[in-house]
């Protein structure tokens, strides 16, 4: 067991491919079973000429469609034979609106808990800009058949797009697809007639309005194409801003600086408020760009990141004559910090580490990536899954003498809920101090003044840092002795 590797990329690839193959097979089985139960002994009978479905039944099936993993166009193929081309297309659109409302509502709930806090912390300008331009984005995604209908609806809800814009873009953008498949499934329609009718509809309902809108936009001094490019430019600008490193030339060898580490899929921008608050209290604060997606959003392997910060910290120490550092790490950054401290000898340079909402027991949210192709790319997802070999080895690591670990955790944290955010080594250690803040959510750890005050109480006065236990640490140690 001692020689067991903390991570195997080969194992990750094999398991993710197996899981995804089973999921695809399961989805196909569920979809086939559902529709053959409704329509008969084969899927072909669902789109046959004698399909007997009433409008109410059809609309109910349209609302259920996303949950039986059926594409939007399939409803058009059912509606054509059942109601005729025009009525079939109309019922398909109404059913599409119903399913969009359901999926976008689910997306809105997820967005409030995860997407909005992340966007606010990492891409605040882009978040606001996307909401301002939501109708253009929604209309574009509806017109591109390669973008799955329900995935786009989930995206609209998660980003908080306005309902009226979701409605009309879905209505107009989905009309050609609904008409095409309703027409194609008609027993009297030829492929040529179906294609001609659809092209005529696109020309009248979409192209002519777009031309008129472009003409009006140009009269106002900016074309629609230029406005669309603003979304891309805004995103790139924020990514570059996040990626810009402030060169610290004023670190004092007489002070113990604080190294800030951010979490998964976050950037240095997410540390802005925390860094300003700690600096205002007199601390020297440093942070590094940890790389990942677009060179900015932290998706790198935890093991590779620990090796990276090991080199960066030692170079900073040599450059500025620093002897020791403190670490304050959010979420995944806490796993990087502890691996460096416990497994790579980082405890020689750091005696206090504060983790904020770190998923020491793993996070079930990792499965959302592992069941998609992202699971083949992002190695940290495999390392942070509950029960991973990496997390087990971290739990079994010996805590060096003199190192104090303070774990801020909260019942309101949706990533590392409650004691999942508390490092619990085997055996238990009096060097681990739980700090329970149940009113703080995952991203509020980075902006709450109460959190900063607790950190300052733990680290001590800048330039005169001395080991100091607060009442919660003493209480926790007493409890550990009783266990």
N, C-alpha and C positions, 0 to 999 in steps of 0.2 A: 504493500500500500504506500510505503514511503517513496517508492520510485515512480509512482503514478504521475503522469504528466497532467498539469493543471488544465490543459486545453488541447484539443485535437481538431484541426480544421477538417481533416478527412472524415472524422466521425460526424461533424456538423453537416457536411455535404450529404452524406449517406442518409442520415436521419431526416433532414429537411426534404430531400427528394422522395423518400418513402412516405413521409407525412403528406406531402402535396399530392402524390399519386393517389393515396387513399382518400384524400379530401375530394379530388376531382371525380374519382369513381363513385364516392358517396353522393356527391351532388347530382351526378348523372342518374344514379339510381332513384334518388328522391324525386327528381323532376319527372323521370319516365313513369314511375309508379303513380305519382299524383295525376298526371294527365291521362294515362291509360285508365285510371279509376274513374275519371270524369267522362272521358270520351268513348272508351271502349277498349278493345284488346290491342290497339296499336296507336302510335302517334299519328299515323296517316289519317285515321278516322277523325281526329280533332279538326282537320282542315278539309274534310270532305264536303261535298255539296249538300248532303242531307244532315249536316250538323244542326241539332235542335237545341238552341240555347236562347233563353229570353234575355232581354236587355239587363234586367236586374241581376240575373245569374252571371252574365258576362262581366258586369262591372264589379261584382264581388270577386270573381276570379282574377280580374285585373288588379284589384287591391291586394290579393294574396300572391300574385305572380312573383314579386321579389323574394318572397320567403320560400318559394319552391324553385328558386334559381333558374328562372325562365327569362330569356331575353324579351325585350319590349316588342320587337317585330313579330314575334310568334302570335301575339294577341291580334295583330292585324291580319295574319293568315287565317285565324279562326273567324274573325269578324266578317271578312269578305264573303265567304259562302253563306254565313248565317244571316246577314242583314243587307247584303249588297254593298257595292263599292263605296258610295257616298255615306250611307248610314254606318257601314262598317268602320270607315275611317273616323267618323265622328265619335262613335262609341270607343274606338281605340284611343283617341285623344283624351276623352273624358276619363277613361280608365287609367291612362298614363298620368294625368293630373292627380288622380286619387293616390296612386302609388308614390308619386313624387312627394306629395304632402307627408305621407307616412315616413318615407326614408329620410326626407329633409328634416323632419321633426326629430328623428333619432339622431341625425347628424348634429342638430342644434344642441341637444342635450350633451352629447360627447364634446362638442365644441366649447361649451361653457366650462366644462371640467378640465379639458386638456389643451385644446387648440388655442382658445383665446388667451389663457395665461401664458402659453409658450410664445405666441405671436407678440403679445404685449412686452414680454421680456426681451425678445430677440430681434423682432422686426416691427417695431411700433409704427413707423411711417408707412411701411408696406401694408401693414394690417389695415390702416385707415384708408390707404389708397385703393386697396382691393374692394373695400366696401363702397367706395365712391364709384368705382368702375364695374360694379357687380353685374349690371345688365349686359355689358359688352362681353364679359367673360362667360356668363351663362349662355348667351345667345351663340357664341362661337362654339362652346362645348356641345350644345344641342345639335349644331349643324354638322359636326364631325362624327360620322357613324362609328369610327374606331374607338371612341370614348364610350365605355359601357354606360347605359342610361342610368342605372341605379347608383353606380359609383359617382357619376356627376351630381346626382341629386344629393347624395351624402356629403359631397364636397360643398355644395351650395349651403346646406344647413350648417355644417361645421364652421364655415367662415362667416356665418351670420348674414347671408345675402337677404335682401328685403323680399318679403313674400310676393308683393305685386310684380317684382321683376322675375322671380322664379316662375310665376304663373304664365306671364305673357311670353317669355322666352321658351318655355316648355311647349306652349300652345303653337307658336309660330315655327319654332325649330324642329318640332317633331311631326308637323303636318306632312311634309314630303314622305317621310318614312312610313307613316301610318297609311297614307293613300297608296303608296307604291305596293306594299304587301297586301293590302286589302284588294287592290286591283289585280295583282298577280295571282291571287288565290281564287279569283272568280272563275268559274268553269267556262265562261264564254270569252274571257280576255286572252289576247295573245301577248307575247313578250314585247312586241313592237308597240302595241297600243298602250300597254302599261307604262313603258318607258316614255312615250310621247306625252301621256297625260301627266306624269310626274314632272317632266321637264317644263311643261306649260305651267303647272302649278308653282314650281320653284321660281319661274320667271315673273309671274304675276304677284305672288304672295311674298317673295323674298328679295329677288334681285332688283325689281323696280323700286321697292321701298328703300333698299340699301343705296341705290344710286341717288335717290332723292335726298336721303339723309347725308350722303357724302357731299352733295352739292351744297346743302345748307351749312354743313360743317366747314367747307372751304370758304364760304362767304363770311363765316365768323373768324376766319384766319387760321384754322387748324383742321387738317383732314382727319378722318376716322382712323386711317392708318397711323398717322402721327400720334393720335391719342392712345391707340393700342400699344404702340412702342413705349409709351411712358410707363406702362406696367413693368415691362422688361427692364427698362433703364432704372426704374426705382428699385427693383429687386437687386440688380447688380450693384447699384450704388450702396445699398445697405450692407450687402455682403462684403464689399471692399472696405467699408467703414468698420465693420466688425473685425475684419482681418488685419486692420492697421494696429501695429504694436507701438505703444508708447515707450520710448527708450528712457529708462530710469537712470539718471546720472547723479542722484542726490541721496542714495541709500547710505545711511550712517552706520559705520561699524560698531557704534556704541548702542545701537538699538537692535532689537530682534524683529525683522520684518515679517509680515504675514503673506504667505503665498495663498492665493485664491485659486481654486480649481472648480470649473463648472461641470454640468452634467450632460447626459446623453442628448444629442441633437440640439444642444444649446451652443451659444457662441460667447465670446468675451463681452459682448454687449449686455448679456444677462447679468453680469457682475457689476454693472455701472452704479446702481444705487448703493449696493453693499460696499463697494470700494469707496464711494464718496463719504458714506457715513463713518467708515473706519478711519479714513484719512482725516476727517474733521475731529476725531478723537485723539489725533496725534500719532497714529501708527503709520509706519512705512508699509505700503502695500504693493505687491507685484503679482502679475499673472502672465501666463503664456498662452499663445494660440496653440491649441492641442490638435488641430487638424481634423480631417474627416471629410464629409461631403462638401464639395466646392472649396475645400481647404479651410473651411470655417466651422461648419456644424459638426460637433463632436460625435463621430461614429467609429473612431479608431478602436482597435483592440485594447483592452485594459492592460494586458501584459506589455504590449508595445508602448503604450502611453506611460507606464511606470518607468520603463527604460529611458524614454524620452525626457521625462522630468528629472530623472537622476542626473543626466548630463547637463541639463539646463541649470539646475540648482547649483551644481558644483562649479559651473562657469561663473554664475552670479556671485558665489562666495569668493572665488579667486579674484574676481574683478573689483569687488567692493570691500574685501577684507571682512566679510561677515562670518561669524562662527556658528550661529544657530538660526533657525527659522521656526515660525509657527505655521500651521496649515489650517485653513478653513475651507472645507470642500463640500460642495452641494451634489447630492444625488450620486450618479455614477462616479463623479470626481472623488468621493469618499472611498470607493473601492480601489481606485488608482492609488490614492494616498496610503491606504493601509497595506496594500501589497508592497509598495516601496518601503514602508517603515518596517514591516514584519518579515519580509522575504528578501529584501535587497540591501539591508543595512542602513536604511534611511534614518533609523533611530539615533545614529551618531550625530545627526545634524538637527533633529527635531525632537522636542520633549513633550509638546502639546499639539494634539490634532483635534479639531472640532468638525464633526460631520453633520450635515443638515439634510435630513430626509433621504439618507442613503439606504438603498434596498439590500440590506445585508442578508436577508432571506430570499433574495431574488424578487422579481416582479412578474406577475402574470401578464402584464402588458407586453412582455417580450414575445409571447406566443402570436400576437398580431403580426409581427414581422416574420416569425419563423414559419408561418403557414403561407407565406408569399415568397416570390423570388428574392426579396430583400434578405431572407434568411440565408441565402447562398453567398451574400456579400458582406453583411455586417457581422463580424466575428464577436463583437461585444454582446449581441443579442443571445448568443449561445452561452456566453460566460455569465450573463445576468439572469438566466432562466432559473426558477426555483429548483434546488437540488443539484445544481451543476457541480462538476468536479472542482472548478475554480473556487466556488463559494465554500465547499466542504474543506478544501485545503486552507482557505483563509480562516475558517473556524478553528482548525486544528493548529494554527500557527502559535508559536510561543511569543508572548508579549515581553519584550526586553525590559529589564529593570530601568525605572526612571521615566518610561513613556506613559503619558496619561492620555486617555481617549475619551472625549466627551461627545455623546451621541444625542443630538437634538431630534426628537421624533414627535409625531402628532397623529391623533386619531382622525384628523381631517385630511391627512395626506393620502391621496389616491394612488400614489406610486409605491410608497413604503408605509403602509398603514400601521399605526400603533407601534407595537414592538418589533415589527418587521424592519423598522428603522433603527433598531438597537443592536449593536454588535454583541453577540453572545458566544464567546469562545468556549472551547472545551479543553480543560475545565474552566469554570467561571473564574473571573479575575476581578480583584478590587481596583484594578487600574482602569476599568471601564466605568464611566459615570453617565447614567441616563439623565437626560434633561428633557422632561415631558412638557410640550407646549401644544395642548390639544386644540387651541383656537387658530392654529396656523396651517394653511394649505401648503402644497408642495412648493409652489413658486413664491409664496409669501415669505418663505425662509430668506429669500434674497432681498426683501424690501422692508421687512418689519423692523421698526426701531426697537421693539422689545427684544427681538433676536440679537440685534447688535449690542444692546446693553448687556445681555447675558454673556455674549462673546467677550466683551471688554472686561466683565467681572472675572471671567475665567483666565484670560491672558494677562491681566494686570496692567498697571500703568506703563505706557510706552517709555522705554529706556530704563525702567526699574521693575522689570517683570520678575515676579517671585511666585513659586508654587502656591496656589491658593484654592482651597476647597470651599465651594458654596454649600449652603444647607442641604440642597438637593443631593449633592455628591455624598455628603456624610450620611444622609438618610439612606441612600442607595447602598452604601458600603455596609451599613448595619444590616440591611435586608439580606445582602449577599452572604454575610457571615452566618445568618440564621438558617440559610438554605442548606 
